[in-house]
Every structure is written in structure tokens, then in C-alpha cells.
Amino acid sequence: MSGATNAADERFKAFMIGNLGKAAETFGVTVVGEPRFGWFLRSVSARAEHPGRGVCWLRVHTESFVTAGGETWTGNTDAEQITAVAKPHVLKFDDWDDQTWGRSQRAELTTFVRQSPASDDEFAPVPLEVPSRWWGDLRQNLRNLAPAETERRRVTQAEITRRIRVFWGDLIDPTVRDWRCAHGDLHWSNITAPEVVLLDWEHWGMAPLGYDPATLLSFSLLNTSAANEVRAEFAEELDSRDGRIAQLTVIARLLLRAEAGEFPELVAPLHRQAQAALSGLRG
């Protein structure tokens, strides 16, 4: 990384810390935890103390004026309609623009989750250490989420068709028959342990049956035991017709991210998983 890039990142981090301070003042809270930066510095979060509610979680998300708005922007607040899933709850939110940076910000104050993410990044930790009941709790949360009614879409049929056609031609019919409500970004740092809480609801919406297990499986492929556990726990969804289409949809999305330079070590395992899903659809 060049010195110029480092300097630009540091300036942007300072901008985001300033946004965190502005949000704290707006909500009447005091930041008491070390700030944590999200993917590509698009967000900053920290533990905060509210005089009436005690410990909360404060997060600020930023986008350029061009990309701000839409379902991702309102995902966490929209998810307040979901009541049968273990998740944080949004207490307050606020939006504002910064003309100097040409960016929009959304600040959210949420309930504090005392459990830690199962991993420090998207990938399954090595070793994966969760209690046996953890898997059943995760399955139950996803079952409770599946029938939720929403106009939000994690992925559309048009997107699924296009991605599968681009990567695998006309080998299969990509039409989804069974749509369910999904968390939409179920990787290992968005699930807590040893108690299950689902974090980060930016991307939730309708998706093919098995979309969440397919995402979790893709981010487990570098850990054979974790991948085998996901396959065993969610075999009914993953081995279904739409579950295999969900796997290909997730794999195509992650391969596009890999083409942009992210997690190159996952490319070969993703292709092997895609071949297994295709074989199941064509068999």
C-alpha cells in the first residue's frame, strides 16, 4: 500500500471518527469503547453509554451521494418489523449530508449485544468452537425469519438468471420456485457465540430457499470441519433444487468480489462447490 493511500485512509478514518462524535452528541450518549471500522471503512461503530438506557451500540454508515439510499441504507431500521429472531434493536437513527466530503451518513443507536461475533472476519474460525445447541438455535432463528413478509429483495430473479448465465451458461434452469425471507449476509462475523444473535441487517429480504445456509457454507470452505458441519445441519435446504440455485447465486456474487481483489484463496473452493451444486441440479 502506498504512502498516499495510507494518508487517504487516515484522513477518511478521521472523518468517520468525527461522524461518530456527531452521532453521539445527537443521541445524547458518550462513546466509551474503541471505535471499530467496517468493510472498506464504510462504517464505524463503538460501545456507548446512554444516561437512561445504559450500554448501547453506536454505528455510523456512510455512502457517497450517488450510492446512498435504498434498501441497504434502511435495512437495520426496516428489520424492526422482525420480532421472532434474536437481533439488536434500533433505538434511534438520524441521517445527514456532508457537502465537503460529498457523502451521506446514517447513524443508528441500537441495543447492546453482549455476545461476541463467532469470528473476527467473514470466515469460519479455526477451530470452530460453538456449543452443540448453537446449531439448533441458528436453525430456529432462520426458520422464524423465513415466513416474514416484505417487499425487500436480497436478490431478484433477473439478477439470479444473469449471474448464472454469465458463469455457467445454459446448463440449468435458474428459475426460483421457493422464495423465503433471508438475513442476506450470513457470514461468521454476523453471528454471535456462544448464544446466537444475528447482526447487521443491511441486506435482508426475499431470496431463494437456502440462501443463508449457502452464504454460511461459502465462507466455511477454507475450514473443512466447519463446512461439513454447515452441510450436515442444513442439508435439507442446501440439497434442494432451490438450495442449489441459492448456492450458485452466492458463489457468483463472491466470485465477482474476488475478481475485484477480495479473498483470492476462496476462488478455487468456490468453483469446486459450484461444480457440486451443478451436478446435483443436472443429475
Backbone bond lengths (Angstrom), bond angles and torsions (degrees), N, CA, C in turn:
res aa  C-N    CA-C-N  psi(-1)  N-CA   C-N-CA  omega(-1)  CA-C   N-CA-C  phi
1 M - - - 1.458 - - 1.519 109.07 -
2 S 1.295 119.16 132.73 1.445 123.21 -176.52 1.519 110.95 -75.66
3 G 1.363 114.55 161.29 1.451 119.27 177.02 1.510 112.13 -61.82
4 A 1.348 116.38 -35.86 1.461 120.16 179.30 1.521 110.93 -63.77
5 T 1.355 116.18 -40.51 1.465 120.15 178.40 1.518 110.88 -65.51
6 N 1.344 116.20 -43.00 1.461 119.96 177.66 1.527 111.26 -58.51
7 A 1.321 115.89 -44.91 1.459 120.30 -179.13 1.526 111.17 -64.04
8 A 1.348 116.48 -40.60 1.466 120.50 178.59 1.520 110.63 -63.76
9 D 1.328 117.09 -42.40 1.465 120.80 178.07 1.526 111.05 -61.92
10 E 1.318 116.44 -41.77 1.459 119.30 -179.33 1.523 111.03 -65.66
11 R 1.327 117.05 -38.06 1.466 119.58 176.96 1.523 110.55 -64.56
12 F 1.347 115.29 -40.76 1.469 118.09 -179.14 1.526 110.59 -69.05
13 K 1.325 117.51 -37.83 1.470 120.14 176.29 1.524 110.39 -60.22
14 A 1.331 116.00 -41.47 1.467 119.48 178.52 1.528 110.54 -63.05
15 F 1.320 116.64 -39.65 1.467 121.23 175.90 1.525 110.43 -59.83
16 M 1.325 116.68 -44.55 1.458 120.44 -178.64 1.528 111.66 -69.11
17 I 1.322 117.81 -37.56 1.473 119.96 175.51 1.524 109.89 -62.32
18 G 1.335 116.04 -38.36 1.460 119.55 175.44 1.514 111.85 -62.43
19 N 1.333 116.80 -39.94 1.467 120.68 176.69 1.529 111.21 -62.86
20 L 1.333 116.14 -38.83 1.461 120.28 178.66 1.533 110.01 -63.07
21 G 1.323 116.09 -41.77 1.454 119.78 177.67 1.512 112.39 -64.23
22 K 1.329 117.18 -40.61 1.473 121.39 177.94 1.527 110.13 -62.32
23 A 1.343 116.66 -43.10 1.465 120.30 179.46 1.522 111.09 -64.33
24 A 1.336 116.54 -40.96 1.464 120.17 179.25 1.524 110.68 -60.95
25 E 1.326 116.76 -41.83 1.458 120.42 178.31 1.526 111.03 -65.31
26 T 1.335 116.83 -42.09 1.468 121.16 179.86 1.520 111.54 -60.63
27 F 1.330 116.67 -41.91 1.466 121.25 -175.13 1.531 112.91 -90.60
28 G 1.324 117.22 -5.04 1.456 119.83 179.68 1.512 113.59 70.26
29 V 1.325 116.88 38.16 1.465 121.04 179.75 1.526 109.26 -120.48
30 T 1.321 115.26 165.33 1.458 122.38 176.88 1.527 108.64 -115.92
31 V 1.321 116.77 125.15 1.460 120.62 177.09 1.524 108.63 -70.98
32 V 1.326 116.79 122.32 1.475 121.25 -176.77 1.524 112.27 -121.10
33 G 1.332 117.38 -3.98 1.454 120.61 179.91 1.516 111.63 -114.66
34 E 1.318 116.37 164.47 1.461 121.92 177.77 1.528 109.27 -70.46
35 P 1.327 118.30 129.32 1.471 119.80 179.12 1.522 112.13 -61.90
36 R 1.330 115.73 141.72 1.461 122.32 177.06 1.526 108.31 -120.59
37 F 1.326 115.08 133.01 1.463 119.69 -178.79 1.522 109.80 -97.31
38 G 1.341 115.47 143.32 1.452 121.69 179.52 1.515 112.16 -92.75
39 W 1.313 114.42 -164.67 1.470 124.14 -174.84 1.524 110.58 -56.96
40 F 1.338 116.38 123.20 1.464 122.36 179.65 1.538 112.12 51.96
41 L 1.339 116.32 32.19 1.471 122.76 176.85 1.528 113.03 62.54
42 R 1.349 117.14 19.07 1.464 120.05 -178.32 1.521 112.87 -72.81
43 S 1.324 117.09 -13.24 1.457 119.58 179.43 1.525 109.61 -145.39
44 V 1.322 114.87 158.42 1.455 121.86 172.79 1.522 106.97 -138.68
45 S 1.323 116.24 139.04 1.458 121.01 -175.69 1.524 109.05 -138.47
46 A 1.330 115.41 157.10 1.460 120.01 176.78 1.520 109.39 -163.29
47 R 1.324 114.70 156.50 1.459 120.71 172.28 1.525 108.53 -70.33
48 A 1.323 116.21 140.13 1.465 120.60 -177.50 1.523 109.53 -137.37
49 E 1.313 115.40 153.58 1.459 121.31 -179.84 1.530 109.41 -110.40
50 H 1.339 115.60 122.99 1.458 121.65 177.02 1.525 108.25 -102.79
51 P 1.343 118.23 135.15 1.469 119.89 -175.80 1.524 114.21 -60.99
52 G 1.323 117.69 -26.20 1.455 120.00 -179.45 1.513 114.16 -103.39
53 R 1.320 116.49 -34.51 1.464 121.16 -173.82 1.524 113.68 -99.86
54 G 1.300 117.90 -11.19 1.458 119.99 -177.86 1.519 111.86 82.47
55 V 1.322 115.42 -142.78 1.470 120.44 -175.61 1.528 110.27 -71.54
56 C 1.336 116.35 130.26 1.464 123.67 176.75 1.521 108.14 -132.60
57 W 1.328 115.87 -177.94 1.461 121.67 176.43 1.523 108.37 -123.06
58 L 1.320 115.78 128.83 1.457 121.95 -177.56 1.525 109.06 -112.85
59 R 1.319 115.91 129.38 1.464 121.00 -177.99 1.518 109.85 -136.99
60 V 1.335 116.13 139.45 1.461 122.26 173.54 1.517 108.43 -125.11
61 H 1.314 115.64 127.11 1.461 123.24 178.37 1.529 107.94 -110.91
62 T 1.333 117.32 142.20 1.455 120.45 -178.57 1.525 111.12 -130.54
63 E 1.316 115.78 145.67 1.459 122.69 174.27 1.531 107.66 -144.11
64 S 1.327 115.49 158.31 1.457 119.41 173.00 1.526 109.23 -67.02
65 F 1.316 116.76 160.72 1.462 119.98 177.70 1.526 111.25 -55.89
66 V 1.324 117.01 -31.03 1.465 121.35 -177.09 1.523 111.46 -69.79
67 T 1.338 117.31 -39.32 1.471 120.54 -172.66 1.521 114.11 -102.08
68 A 1.325 118.62 -9.80 1.466 120.70 -178.26 1.528 110.74 -68.52
69 G 1.324 115.59 150.69 1.458 120.96 178.68 1.512 111.89 100.93
70 G 1.315 116.49 178.12 1.458 121.07 178.00 1.518 112.50 87.83
71 E 1.323 115.34 -172.01 1.455 121.36 -172.26 1.521 112.85 -66.43
72 T 1.328 117.31 -37.65 1.453 119.42 179.17 1.518 111.08 -63.37
73 W 1.322 115.95 -39.58 1.463 121.87 -178.55 1.525 111.40 -60.14
74 T 1.326 116.70 -38.86 1.470 121.14 -175.21 1.529 112.84 -103.32
75 G 1.337 117.15 11.26 1.458 120.18 -173.00 1.512 114.89 -56.03
76 N 1.329 117.55 -47.64 1.460 120.22 -176.61 1.523 111.73 -66.92
77 T 1.330 116.85 -40.43 1.463 118.85 179.35 1.526 110.87 -73.06
78 D 1.336 117.81 -38.34 1.463 120.48 176.47 1.527 111.40 -60.36
79 A 1.329 116.52 -32.61 1.468 121.17 -176.61 1.520 113.00 -71.35
80 E 1.339 117.46 -4.80 1.459 119.42 176.43 1.526 111.76 -63.04
81 Q 1.325 117.91 -19.33 1.466 120.27 177.50 1.523 112.08 -73.31
82 I 1.321 117.14 -14.04 1.467 121.79 -180.00 1.526 108.40 -87.51
83 T 1.310 116.85 120.45 1.469 120.10 -173.26 1.519 114.29 -117.59
84 A 1.314 119.45 -14.19 1.467 121.13 -172.88 1.527 112.18 -103.52
85 V 1.327 117.07 21.75 1.458 122.45 -177.25 1.526 108.14 -128.73
86 A 1.332 116.73 141.19 1.459 121.27 176.66 1.525 109.26 -73.22
87 K 1.323 117.14 112.67 1.453 122.75 -175.00 1.518 109.84 -157.75
88 P 1.344 117.91 161.44 1.467 119.64 172.41 1.532 109.90 -70.34
89 H 1.322 116.37 160.00 1.459 121.24 178.35 1.523 109.36 -120.16
90 V 1.318 115.69 135.47 1.461 121.44 179.86 1.523 108.92 -77.64
91 L 1.341 116.06 123.68 1.459 121.93 179.31 1.530 111.34 -92.39
92 K 1.340 116.63 -40.78 1.453 122.48 179.70 1.522 108.54 -149.80
93 F 1.328 116.50 155.03 1.455 120.10 172.40 1.518 109.41 -148.38
94 D 1.329 115.09 158.89 1.453 120.56 -178.59 1.535 108.62 -154.39
95 D 1.332 116.16 142.90 1.465 122.31 177.76 1.521 109.98 -117.97
96 W 1.322 116.29 145.66 1.458 119.78 172.65 1.532 110.08 -156.91
97 D 1.313 115.98 159.52 1.466 123.05 179.11 1.522 109.74 -108.32
98 D 1.326 115.01 148.98 1.458 121.63 173.39 1.523 107.45 -121.28
99 Q 1.304 116.05 107.28 1.461 121.01 -175.04 1.530 111.54 -68.33
100 T 1.314 117.68 -33.02 1.468 120.90 -178.90 1.522 110.78 -62.11
101 W 1.315 116.54 -45.10 1.461 121.59 -179.61 1.528 112.49 -88.79
102 G 1.318 117.41 -14.63 1.457 119.97 -177.28 1.512 112.51 67.67
103 R 1.351 115.22 40.01 1.457 119.10 -174.65 1.526 110.41 -135.67
104 S 1.348 114.60 152.15 1.462 121.99 173.43 1.523 108.74 -105.58
105 Q 1.337 115.53 146.05 1.463 121.52 -179.83 1.526 110.36 -122.82
106 R 1.314 115.93 143.78 1.462 120.98 168.97 1.525 107.27 -125.05
107 A 1.328 115.76 122.69 1.457 121.91 176.42 1.521 109.11 -104.25
108 E 1.315 116.21 139.70 1.464 121.81 179.11 1.523 109.32 -134.75
109 L 1.304 116.23 130.51 1.451 122.92 172.14 1.514 107.41 -105.13
110 T 1.324 116.67 120.15 1.467 120.66 -175.20 1.518 110.81 -124.97
111 T 1.326 114.13 166.00 1.461 119.44 173.16 1.521 109.59 -60.73
112 F 1.312 115.76 150.24 1.463 121.45 -176.72 1.524 110.36 -87.23
113 V 1.320 116.53 130.13 1.470 122.42 177.67 1.529 108.09 -98.96
114 R 1.310 116.54 115.99 1.463 120.24 -175.63 1.522 113.11 -78.94
115 Q 1.316 116.79 -18.72 1.458 120.14 175.63 1.533 109.69 -73.89
116 S 1.314 116.64 150.88 1.467 121.63 178.03 1.519 110.25 -96.29
117 P 1.341 118.06 151.31 1.471 119.87 173.74 1.523 111.09 -55.44
118 A 1.325 116.10 147.81 1.469 120.79 -179.79 1.516 111.87 -64.78
119 S 1.345 117.25 -21.56 1.464 121.67 179.94 1.520 109.19 -146.50
120 D 1.327 115.75 156.67 1.466 120.77 176.65 1.520 112.09 -78.13
121 D 1.341 117.80 -15.37 1.461 121.91 176.81 1.518 109.04 -139.15
122 E 1.324 117.27 -169.74 1.467 119.67 -174.71 1.523 114.01 -67.52
123 F 1.320 117.42 -21.25 1.453 121.52 -169.12 1.528 112.96 -87.48
124 A 1.338 115.22 152.15 1.462 120.85 177.30 1.525 109.56 -61.69
125 P 1.332 117.67 130.71 1.470 119.74 -179.97 1.523 110.97 -69.72
126 V 1.317 114.92 157.70 1.464 121.57 176.57 1.530 108.29 -122.31
127 P 1.348 118.32 115.35 1.464 125.68 -3.87 1.532 111.43 -79.81
128 L 1.312 115.81 158.93 1.457 121.34 174.47 1.520 107.57 -86.45
129 E 1.333 115.68 115.47 1.460 120.41 -176.63 1.519 109.47 -122.15
130 V 1.316 115.83 96.55 1.463 121.91 174.82 1.524 107.73 -131.15
131 P 1.331 117.67 148.44 1.470 119.32 178.44 1.519 111.15 -65.86
132 S 1.324 116.60 156.90 1.467 120.98 -176.79 1.518 111.60 -59.60
133 R 1.325 117.91 -34.69 1.466 120.58 -179.25 1.524 112.06 -68.16
134 W 1.333 117.12 -18.67 1.464 122.19 -176.44 1.520 110.57 -58.27
135 W 1.313 117.43 -43.29 1.461 121.23 -178.32 1.526 111.63 -64.04
136 G 1.324 116.24 -42.72 1.454 119.31 177.98 1.521 111.77 -64.21
137 D 1.334 116.44 -39.02 1.462 119.99 178.14 1.531 110.84 -65.15
138 L 1.331 116.80 -40.14 1.463 119.90 178.06 1.518 110.57 -63.63
139 R 1.330 116.83 -45.85 1.467 120.14 178.67 1.525 110.90 -58.84
140 Q 1.327 116.76 -42.85 1.458 119.74 -178.00 1.519 111.50 -66.00
141 N 1.317 117.78 -40.08 1.464 120.36 177.22 1.521 111.25 -61.45
142 L 1.327 117.28 -41.67 1.464 120.20 179.88 1.528 110.81 -69.97
143 R 1.331 117.43 -34.63 1.472 120.28 175.35 1.528 110.31 -64.58
144 N 1.318 116.69 -41.11 1.463 120.32 179.94 1.521 111.51 -66.54
145 L 1.323 116.40 -31.94 1.462 120.92 -179.19 1.524 112.08 -76.45
146 A 1.322 116.87 -36.24 1.473 122.00 -170.08 1.523 114.94 -51.59
147 P 1.348 120.91 -42.47 1.471 119.77 -176.83 1.528 114.48 -83.56
148 A 1.331 118.92 0.74 1.463 120.10 -178.91 1.528 110.39 -59.42
149 E 1.322 116.55 138.64 1.459 121.67 -178.37 1.524 110.19 -96.71
150 T 1.323 116.09 129.51 1.453 120.96 -179.25 1.520 110.39 -158.20
151 E 1.308 115.99 152.87 1.455 121.95 172.82 1.529 111.27 -87.35
152 R 1.321 116.50 -8.52 1.465 120.69 -179.63 1.530 110.09 -68.39
153 R 1.313 116.48 145.58 1.461 122.31 178.50 1.521 110.11 -125.90
154 R 1.322 116.13 121.71 1.469 118.57 171.78 1.512 109.78 -70.36
155 V 1.332 115.32 -38.20 1.457 121.47 178.44 1.517 107.76 -152.99
156 T 1.306 117.27 143.69 1.463 120.86 -179.28 1.532 109.95 -98.72
157 Q 1.326 115.09 164.35 1.465 118.95 176.09 1.525 110.61 -60.64
158 A 1.325 117.12 -39.16 1.466 120.31 -179.84 1.527 111.06 -61.37
159 E 1.326 117.10 -41.45 1.469 120.57 178.43 1.517 111.19 -66.13
160 I 1.329 116.10 -42.01 1.466 119.99 178.88 1.525 110.55 -61.32
161 T 1.307 116.06 -48.46 1.468 120.80 -178.88 1.525 110.51 -60.12
162 R 1.315 116.99 -46.53 1.462 120.31 -177.99 1.525 111.68 -62.69
163 R 1.323 117.29 -46.11 1.463 120.10 -177.23 1.520 111.93 -65.76
164 I 1.328 116.66 -42.91 1.466 119.47 -179.49 1.525 110.46 -67.77
165 R 1.329 117.46 -39.55 1.464 120.40 177.46 1.540 110.92 -62.93
166 V 1.336 116.72 -42.58 1.466 120.40 -178.32 1.524 110.97 -63.37
167 F 1.328 117.19 -42.97 1.465 120.07 -175.07 1.526 113.27 -87.02
168 W 1.341 117.89 -34.90 1.461 119.16 -171.37 1.534 113.48 -130.69
169 G 1.308 117.60 15.07 1.451 121.10 174.58 1.516 112.80 61.73
170 D 1.332 115.21 -138.35 1.467 119.85 -176.82 1.527 111.35 -107.57
171 L 1.325 117.22 32.53 1.460 120.71 -178.50 1.530 112.51 -65.49
172 I 1.332 116.91 -28.71 1.470 120.06 -178.22 1.527 109.91 -137.85
173 D 1.323 115.27 163.13 1.464 121.70 170.19 1.525 107.02 -86.40
174 P 1.343 118.91 115.77 1.471 120.76 -175.17 1.525 114.84 -85.88
175 T 1.316 118.02 9.23 1.467 120.19 -176.01 1.525 111.01 -68.47
176 V 1.324 116.56 124.79 1.461 122.24 179.47 1.521 109.33 -85.76
177 R 1.320 116.08 132.72 1.465 121.00 179.75 1.527 112.24 -102.88
178 D 1.322 117.20 -28.13 1.459 121.49 -173.42 1.530 109.76 -123.21
179 W 1.339 115.45 104.46 1.461 121.66 179.57 1.522 109.08 -99.18
180 R 1.333 116.32 136.69 1.456 122.23 177.65 1.530 109.80 -133.05
181 C 1.310 116.11 159.14 1.460 119.53 173.76 1.527 108.53 -76.86
182 A 1.332 116.27 133.48 1.459 122.10 -175.58 1.519 111.19 -130.33
183 H 1.314 115.87 154.41 1.463 121.18 172.62 1.522 109.63 -63.86
184 G 1.323 116.63 -41.22 1.461 121.34 170.81 1.513 116.27 93.46
185 D 1.341 117.92 -13.93 1.466 120.26 -179.88 1.524 109.14 -148.98
186 L 1.332 115.19 52.68 1.457 121.33 -170.18 1.535 110.91 -85.70
187 H 1.327 116.48 73.55 1.459 119.89 171.73 1.523 108.68 -103.92
188 W 1.338 116.04 -178.76 1.459 120.06 -166.38 1.526 114.95 -74.17
189 S 1.315 118.68 -19.91 1.468 118.38 176.26 1.523 112.07 -90.65
190 N 1.334 116.90 1.02 1.465 120.94 175.14 1.526 112.31 -105.33
191 I 1.343 116.43 10.58 1.465 121.95 174.51 1.520 107.57 -128.68
192 T 1.322 117.35 136.50 1.458 119.86 179.87 1.533 111.04 -95.67
193 A 1.318 114.62 164.72 1.461 122.66 175.85 1.538 107.27 -149.40
194 P 1.343 118.65 152.74 1.468 127.56 6.91 1.537 114.82 -80.63
195 E 1.328 117.91 -9.79 1.461 120.29 173.78 1.524 108.75 -100.89
196 V 1.321 116.56 141.59 1.462 121.01 -175.91 1.525 111.23 -82.40
197 V 1.335 115.43 120.85 1.459 123.44 167.47 1.523 106.12 -134.81
198 L 1.318 117.48 134.16 1.459 121.71 -179.91 1.526 108.88 -95.47
199 L 1.336 115.59 122.84 1.461 122.60 -176.38 1.523 110.91 -103.34
200 D 1.338 116.51 163.11 1.464 124.08 169.14 1.528 111.89 59.57
201 W 1.334 115.11 90.93 1.461 121.85 -175.18 1.523 112.56 -104.67
202 E 1.316 117.69 28.36 1.459 121.47 -179.89 1.528 112.75 -61.09
203 H 1.345 117.40 -35.35 1.461 120.95 -167.28 1.524 114.28 -108.76
204 W 1.305 119.23 11.02 1.457 119.38 -173.96 1.527 111.27 -68.26
205 G 1.318 115.18 154.39 1.457 120.92 179.83 1.518 110.72 158.31
206 M 1.315 116.58 -171.85 1.459 121.34 -177.56 1.522 111.14 -72.97
207 A 1.331 115.04 141.30 1.463 121.81 -177.54 1.523 108.18 -156.51
208 P 1.323 117.72 167.09 1.474 119.04 177.17 1.525 111.44 -62.35
209 L 1.319 116.75 148.92 1.456 122.06 172.12 1.533 109.63 -46.50
210 G 1.324 116.62 130.60 1.468 120.05 176.81 1.509 114.78 89.76
211 Y 1.329 118.44 5.54 1.464 120.26 -175.44 1.536 111.41 -63.43
212 D 1.328 117.33 -43.90 1.463 119.54 -179.72 1.526 111.96 -66.17
213 P 1.349 120.07 -49.33 1.468 118.48 174.63 1.519 113.20 -58.42
214 A 1.338 117.48 -35.68 1.464 120.43 178.81 1.525 110.96 -63.80
215 T 1.335 116.87 -39.44 1.460 120.54 177.46 1.519 110.42 -65.71
216 L 1.328 116.56 -45.92 1.464 120.51 179.82 1.529 110.70 -62.17
217 L 1.327 116.57 -39.88 1.459 120.23 178.24 1.524 111.40 -62.96
218 S 1.324 116.91 -44.37 1.464 119.72 -178.67 1.521 111.71 -59.74
219 F 1.319 116.75 -37.85 1.460 119.94 179.77 1.524 112.51 -85.61
220 S 1.338 116.73 7.27 1.467 121.74 175.77 1.524 112.35 -109.24
221 L 1.321 117.70 -3.43 1.461 121.02 -170.41 1.523 113.75 -66.59
222 L 1.318 118.27 -18.40 1.465 120.49 177.66 1.524 111.92 -86.42
223 N 1.320 116.59 -2.99 1.457 123.14 178.46 1.528 106.93 -127.39
224 T 1.321 117.22 98.46 1.470 122.03 -171.75 1.517 112.50 -56.50
225 S 1.331 117.25 -43.62 1.467 119.06 -177.55 1.530 111.15 -66.75
226 A 1.331 116.82 -38.91 1.468 119.73 178.16 1.523 110.67 -66.71
227 A 1.344 116.75 -42.32 1.462 120.38 179.05 1.524 110.74 -61.89
228 N 1.313 116.81 -42.27 1.465 120.39 179.23 1.530 110.71 -64.34
229 E 1.335 116.48 -36.42 1.461 120.22 179.00 1.524 110.46 -66.24
230 V 1.331 117.00 -43.61 1.466 120.27 178.61 1.531 109.91 -62.28
231 R 1.336 116.59 -44.79 1.477 120.03 179.48 1.523 110.92 -59.58
232 A 1.322 116.87 -41.74 1.465 120.42 -178.07 1.531 111.26 -70.06
233 E 1.323 116.62 -43.60 1.463 120.36 -176.04 1.526 112.42 -69.68
234 F 1.334 116.90 -31.18 1.466 120.50 -175.28 1.527 111.83 -120.34
235 A 1.330 116.07 31.54 1.464 120.76 -177.01 1.528 111.86 -59.43
236 E 1.318 117.23 -39.15 1.467 119.91 -176.95 1.526 110.96 -60.70
237 E 1.329 116.77 -43.27 1.459 120.24 179.51 1.523 112.10 -75.28
238 L 1.334 116.65 -47.17 1.461 120.78 -174.22 1.530 112.28 -67.06
239 D 1.332 117.52 -32.91 1.458 120.75 -177.10 1.524 113.09 -88.53
240 S 1.331 117.45 -2.78 1.462 119.94 176.78 1.521 110.02 -75.47
241 R 1.314 116.44 165.39 1.470 119.85 179.19 1.528 111.10 -58.30
242 D 1.347 116.32 -50.98 1.458 118.51 -178.48 1.523 111.51 -70.61
243 G 1.331 117.03 -28.04 1.460 119.73 175.94 1.522 111.92 -64.17
244 R 1.317 116.99 -36.25 1.470 120.42 176.98 1.534 110.71 -71.15
245 I 1.323 116.46 -37.35 1.476 119.25 174.60 1.529 109.67 -64.02
246 A 1.338 116.73 -39.59 1.462 120.37 176.39 1.524 110.89 -60.38
247 Q 1.333 116.98 -42.14 1.465 119.72 178.15 1.521 111.31 -60.01
248 L 1.316 117.30 -46.11 1.461 120.32 179.84 1.523 111.44 -64.16
249 T 1.327 116.56 -36.50 1.461 120.59 178.91 1.527 110.86 -63.95
250 V 1.333 116.23 -45.95 1.465 120.74 178.96 1.528 110.32 -65.58
251 I 1.326 116.66 -44.23 1.469 120.65 -179.35 1.523 110.72 -59.98
252 A 1.325 117.53 -43.98 1.468 120.51 178.91 1.519 110.72 -60.94
253 R 1.332 116.93 -42.22 1.468 119.92 179.16 1.525 111.20 -62.13
254 L 1.333 116.75 -41.87 1.461 119.88 -178.13 1.531 111.82 -73.83
255 L 1.317 117.17 -32.23 1.460 119.32 175.72 1.530 111.15 -66.23
256 L 1.317 116.89 -34.38 1.461 119.77 175.62 1.525 110.66 -66.09
257 R 1.315 117.30 -37.19 1.463 120.30 174.98 1.524 110.50 -67.04
258 A 1.319 116.03 -39.10 1.464 119.52 178.59 1.526 111.10 -65.03
259 E 1.326 116.77 -35.61 1.460 120.67 178.20 1.530 110.32 -62.52
260 A 1.339 115.90 -28.19 1.466 121.04 178.14 1.526 111.99 -85.14
261 G 1.342 117.09 0.27 1.456 120.27 173.22 1.515 116.08 113.43
262 E 1.340 118.33 -2.47 1.458 120.09 -178.87 1.526 111.33 -85.36
263 F 1.328 115.59 149.45 1.472 126.51 175.70 1.538 114.73 26.71
264 P 1.344 117.33 67.26 1.465 119.76 178.66 1.531 113.60 -61.56
265 E 1.343 117.02 -25.72 1.458 120.15 -179.12 1.520 112.40 -67.17
266 L 1.333 117.42 -14.42 1.465 120.56 -177.97 1.524 112.36 -90.19
267 V 1.327 117.89 -10.78 1.464 120.74 -172.41 1.528 112.08 -61.26
268 A 1.319 118.24 -53.07 1.466 120.63 -177.56 1.533 111.80 -62.26
269 P 1.338 119.87 -47.19 1.471 119.11 176.65 1.529 113.06 -59.87
270 L 1.324 117.73 -35.29 1.461 119.95 177.78 1.531 110.82 -64.56
271 H 1.315 117.33 -41.41 1.468 119.98 178.58 1.523 110.87 -64.46
272 R 1.329 117.32 -39.15 1.472 119.53 178.31 1.526 110.29 -65.29
273 Q 1.324 116.55 -41.03 1.466 119.63 178.49 1.523 110.69 -65.27
274 A 1.329 116.94 -37.25 1.466 120.56 178.00 1.523 110.99 -62.69
275 Q 1.326 116.47 -42.37 1.472 119.61 178.76 1.515 111.65 -62.03
276 A 1.340 116.45 -38.16 1.471 119.87 178.23 1.529 110.27 -65.95
277 A 1.329 117.24 -40.81 1.470 120.29 178.96 1.528 110.34 -66.45
278 L 1.311 117.04 -42.33 1.465 120.38 178.21 1.519 111.95 -62.75
279 S 1.334 116.84 -41.38 1.468 120.37 179.16 1.506 110.72 -61.02
280 G 1.342 117.10 -40.17 1.449 120.86 178.97 1.513 112.77 -65.58
281 L 1.321 116.87 -33.44 1.471 120.81 179.22 1.526 112.28 -77.09
282 R 1.316 116.28 -29.20 1.468 120.02 -175.75 1.523 112.13 -95.81
283 G 1.363 115.33 -12.00 1.446 118.19 -175.15 1.530 113.96 -75.33
